[in-house]
Amino acid sequence: MKHIGENVVRIEAEALRALADRIAGPMADAFNRAVELIYRCTGRVVVTGMGKSGIIARKIAATLSSTGTPSLFMHPVDAVHGDLGMVVRGDVVMALSSSGETEEILRLLATIKRLQVPLISMTGDTLFPVASRSGRLSTVAAAADVALDCSVAQEACSLGLAPTASTTTMLALGDALAMALSEKRGFKEEDFANLHPGGNLGKRLARVETLMHAGDAVPRVTLKTKMPDVIYEMSRKKLGVTAVVEGEKLVGIISDGDLRRLLEKRGKDVLDLTAAECMTGNPKTIAPGEFAATAIAIMEEKKITSLAVVNGQGKLEGIVHLHDLWGTEMM
């Protein structure tokens, strides 16, 4: 049985290699036109497909949406029973059909043309190189403004019936379009984070400002604050640290570790000192817009459990504690 599994993967890998060669060569112009068509779209990309192609279409729509290209999946059967109203001028339709003759998709073509909505097709037509064309194009490919070639030499199914290599090729081509568009739009980590607020992706890309203690929850004292009041502030806010500020500007940090070391060195005389005499000046800080992962990396490097959060002018915005980062599941 392992040989069957190996064979399936090799057949699909060969189909992907052939697709990559087409994108790099004879299909490059069509691929670039598809990217440009979607890039200039003022509406959404409406992706449609039936059966296994429909499942791939759902995934392509989801990938496009999560990488900065507003997209949705439209089931072709639901479309002819009212959902076609979700397609409006300004949209782009992407239709997936291995045969290019899927009846449910053919029913949509007249409305798509009437609305003057551009159509991109992904079919099994052997379009490239041009010299290899035999006979007429499928109806869907012929109707498309941009026809993309998802043809495969063979399916991985031993009967040649179950969509395998063909759907893998469609999926990869959809990913290729999504990533090309993402690059063209200048899509960045912060954009990805904004579109993934939940789940592990959202946690990994969480910003310091969403996790830090802010406002009255931030322990802070002035340079002249006596150490008994410093200790009270640290105990009351329960972060094991307090910021030392001059106005709203951070000038130092006092941690419970600093206190222990001072007590070992000076004993009860510490209580006669001020915050200015006990603080660590120029403490390590982080900007509120930084990723939580960056905060963790700094804490691990400096072997500390808290970071003061300051803006570009040095104003204290908050404090982020190691405990606040446990929920990000990066630790």
C-alpha positions in Angstrom: 0.0 0.0 0.0 2.9 2.4 0.6 3.7 2.3 -3.1 0.2 3.5 -3.9 0.7 6.4 -1.4 4.1 7.2 -2.9 2.7 7.1 -6.4 -0.2 9.5 -5.6 2.3 12.0 -4.1 4.7 11.7 -7.1 1.9 12.2 -9.6 0.6 15.3 -7.8 4.1 16.6 -7.4 4.7 16.2 -11.1 1.4 18.1 -11.8 2.6 21.0 -9.6 6.0 21.0 -11.3 4.3 21.3 -14.7 2.1 24.1 -13.3 5.2 26.0 -12.1 6.8 25.6 -15.5 3.6 27.1 -17.2 3.5 30.0 -14.8 7.2 30.7 -15.4 6.8 30.3 -19.1 3.8 30.2 -21.5 1.2 31.1 -18.9 3.1 34.0 -17.4 1.2 36.7 -19.3 -2.2 35.2 -18.4 -1.2 34.8 -14.8 0.0 38.4 -14.6 -3.3 39.6 -16.2 -5.3 37.7 -13.6 -3.3 39.3 -10.8 -3.7 42.7 -12.4 -7.5 42.2 -12.9 -7.9 41.3 -9.2 -5.6 44.0 -8.0 -7.6 46.7 -9.8 -10.9 45.2 -8.6 -13.0 47.8 -6.7 -15.3 45.1 -5.3 -14.7 41.6 -4.2 -13.4 38.4 -5.8 -16.4 36.0 -6.0 -15.0 32.4 -6.3 -17.3 29.6 -7.4 -17.0 25.9 -8.1 -19.0 22.7 -7.8 -18.2 19.5 -6.0 -14.4 19.0 -5.2 -13.6 22.2 -7.2 -16.1 24.0 -4.9 -14.2 22.9 -1.9 -11.0 24.3 -3.4 -12.8 27.5 -4.4 -13.8 28.0 -0.7 -10.2 27.6 0.3 -9.0 30.1 -2.3 -11.6 32.6 -1.3 -10.5 32.3 2.4 -6.8 32.6 1.5 -7.4 35.7 -0.6 -9.5 37.3 2.1 -6.9 36.6 4.8 -4.1 38.1 2.7 -5.7 41.4 1.9 -8.0 40.7 -1.1 -11.7 40.8 -0.1 -13.3 37.6 -1.4 -16.2 35.3 -0.9 -17.3 31.8 -2.0 -20.6 31.5 -4.0 -22.1 28.1 -4.4 -23.3 27.9 -8.1 -26.5 26.0 -7.2 -27.5 28.6 -4.6 -26.5 31.3 -7.1 -29.2 30.3 -9.6 -31.7 30.3 -6.7 -31.1 33.9 -5.6 -27.5 34.1 -4.3 -26.3 35.5 -7.7 -27.4 38.8 -6.3 -24.2 38.9 -4.3 -22.3 39.6 -7.6 -22.3 43.2 -8.5 -20.4 45.4 -11.0 -16.9 46.1 -9.7 -16.5 42.4 -8.6 -14.4 39.8 -10.3 -15.6 36.2 -10.7 -13.2 33.3 -10.5 -14.8 30.0 -11.7 -13.2 26.6 -11.1 -14.3 23.7 -13.3 -12.0 20.8 -14.2 -14.1 20.0 -17.3 -15.0 23.6 -18.1 -18.5 22.3 -18.8 -20.0 22.2 -15.3 -23.7 22.7 -15.8 -24.3 24.8 -12.7 -21.5 27.2 -13.6 -22.6 27.5 -17.3 -26.0 28.8 -16.0 -24.2 31.7 -14.4 -22.3 32.9 -17.5 -25.1 34.9 -19.0 -25.7 36.9 -15.8 -21.9 37.4 -15.4 -21.6 38.8 -18.9 -24.8 41.0 -18.5 -23.3 42.5 -15.3 -20.0 43.1 -17.2 -18.1 41.4 -14.4 -14.7 40.1 -15.5 -14.3 36.3 -15.4 -11.2 34.4 -14.6 -11.4 30.6 -15.2 -9.4 27.7 -13.9 -10.1 24.7 -16.0 -8.5 21.5 -17.2 -8.1 22.9 -20.7 -4.6 22.4 -22.1 -4.1 26.1 -23.0 -0.3 26.3 -22.9 1.7 26.0 -24.9 -0.7 27.1 -27.6 0.7 24.6 -30.0 -0.7 21.8 -27.9 -4.3 22.9 -28.2 -6.6 20.3 -29.7 -10.2 20.9 -30.6 -12.3 23.7 -29.1 -11.9 25.2 -25.7 -14.4 24.4 -22.9 -17.3 26.8 -22.6 -16.1 28.3 -19.3 -12.5 28.8 -20.6 -13.9 30.3 -23.9 -16.1 32.7 -21.9 -13.3 33.9 -19.6 -11.5 37.2 -19.8 -8.5 35.4 -18.5 -8.3 31.6 -18.8 -5.8 29.8 -16.6 -4.6 26.3 -17.3 -5.0 23.7 -14.6 -4.5 20.7 -16.9 -2.8 17.6 -15.6 -1.2 14.6 -17.4 -3.1 12.2 -15.2 -5.1 12.0 -12.0 -3.6 10.2 -9.1 -6.7 8.0 -8.8 -5.9 4.6 -10.3 -9.3 4.7 -12.1 -8.5 8.2 -13.4 -11.9 9.4 -12.0 -11.5 11.0 -8.6 -10.2 14.6 -8.8 -6.8 14.5 -7.1 -3.9 16.0 -9.1 -6.3 18.4 -10.8 -7.7 19.8 -7.5 -4.2 20.0 -6.0 -3.2 22.1 -9.1 -6.2 24.4 -8.7 -5.3 24.9 -5.0 -1.7 25.7 -5.7 -2.7 28.1 -8.5 -5.1 29.9 -6.1 -2.3 30.2 -3.5 0.0 31.5 -6.2 -2.5 34.2 -7.1 -3.1 35.1 -3.5 0.6 35.4 -2.7 1.3 37.5 -5.8 -1.5 39.9 -4.9 -0.3 40.1 -1.3 3.2 41.0 -2.5 1.8 43.6 -4.9 -0.3 45.2 -2.2 2.6 45.4 0.2 0.7 43.3 2.7 2.7 43.2 6.0 2.7 41.3 9.3 0.6 44.0 11.0 -2.0 43.7 8.2 -2.1 39.9 8.7 -2.4 40.4 12.5 -5.4 42.7 12.0 -7.2 40.1 10.0 -6.5 37.3 12.4 -7.5 38.5 15.9 -8.5 35.1 17.1 -6.9 31.7 17.3 -3.3 30.8 17.5 -2.3 33.2 14.7 -4.0 36.1 16.5 -2.3 35.2 19.8 1.1 34.9 18.1 0.7 38.3 16.4 -0.9 40.1 19.4 0.4 43.6 20.1 2.0 44.7 23.4 -0.7 47.5 23.7 -3.4 44.8 23.8 -1.7 42.9 26.6 -0.1 45.6 28.8 -1.4 47.0 32.1 -2.4 50.6 31.5 -3.9 53.6 33.3 -4.4 53.2 37.1 -3.1 49.7 36.9 0.4 50.9 36.2 2.6 51.2 39.3 4.4 54.5 39.2 6.3 56.8 41.6 8.2 60.0 41.3 11.9 60.6 41.7 11.4 62.0 45.3 9.1 59.2 46.5 10.4 57.6 49.7 11.1 53.9 49.6 8.3 52.9 52.0 5.8 54.4 49.6 7.6 52.8 46.7 7.2 49.4 48.3 3.6 50.1 49.0 3.0 51.0 45.4 4.7 47.9 44.2 2.7 45.7 46.6 -0.6 47.4 45.7 -0.3 47.0 41.9 1.1 43.4 42.2 3.5 43.5 39.3 6.7 43.2 41.2 8.0 46.4 39.7 7.3 50.1 39.6 8.1 52.8 37.1 9.8 56.0 38.1 8.5 59.0 36.2 9.3 62.6 35.9 6.0 64.1 34.8 4.8 61.5 32.3 8.2 60.5 31.1 9.8 57.3 32.2 13.2 57.8 33.9 13.8 54.5 35.7 12.5 51.2 37.1 12.6 49.6 40.5 12.0 45.9 40.7 11.5 43.5 43.6 14.9 42.1 42.7 16.4 45.6 43.0 14.9 45.8 46.5 16.3 42.5 47.6 19.8 43.4 46.5 19.5 46.8 48.3 18.3 45.3 51.5 21.2 42.8 51.4 23.6 45.6 50.9 22.2 48.4 53.1 19.7 46.8 55.4 17.0 49.0 56.9 18.8 52.1 55.7 17.1 51.5 52.4 13.9 53.0 53.8 15.5 56.4 54.1 16.3 56.5 50.4 14.3 57.9 47.5 13.2 56.3 44.3 15.9 58.3 42.4 18.6 56.7 44.6 17.4 53.1 44.1 16.1 53.0 40.5 17.7 51.5 37.5 18.1 54.3 35.0 17.6 53.9 31.3 15.6 50.7 31.7 14.8 48.4 28.8 11.5 49.4 27.2 9.3 48.4 24.3 6.9 50.3 22.1 3.1 49.7 22.4 2.8 48.6 18.7 5.5 45.9 18.9 4.5 42.2 18.7 4.1 40.2 21.9 6.8 37.8 20.5 9.3 40.7 20.6 8.5 41.4 24.3 9.1 37.8 25.1 12.4 37.8 23.2 13.6 40.8 25.2 12.6 39.4 28.5 14.4 36.1 27.8 17.5 37.9 26.6 17.6 40.3 29.6 16.3 37.7 32.1 13.6 40.1 33.4 9.8 39.6 33.9 8.5 43.1 33.1 8.9 45.7 30.4 7.9 49.3 30.6 5.9 50.3 27.5 6.8 53.8 26.2 5.9 55.8 23.1 8.3 57.6 20.8 8.5 60.6 23.1 9.4 58.5 26.1 6.0 58.8 27.7 5.0 55.8 29.9 2.1 54.0 28.4 2.0 50.9 30.5 3.8 47.8 31.8 3.7 44.3 30.2 4.4 41.4 32.5 5.6 37.9 31.6 2.3 36.5 33.0 0.4 38.6 30.5 2.2 36.8 27.7 1.4 33.3 28.8 -2.0 33.4 27.1 -0.4 34.0 23.7 0.7 30.3 23.8 4.2 31.3 22.6 5.7 30.1 25.9 
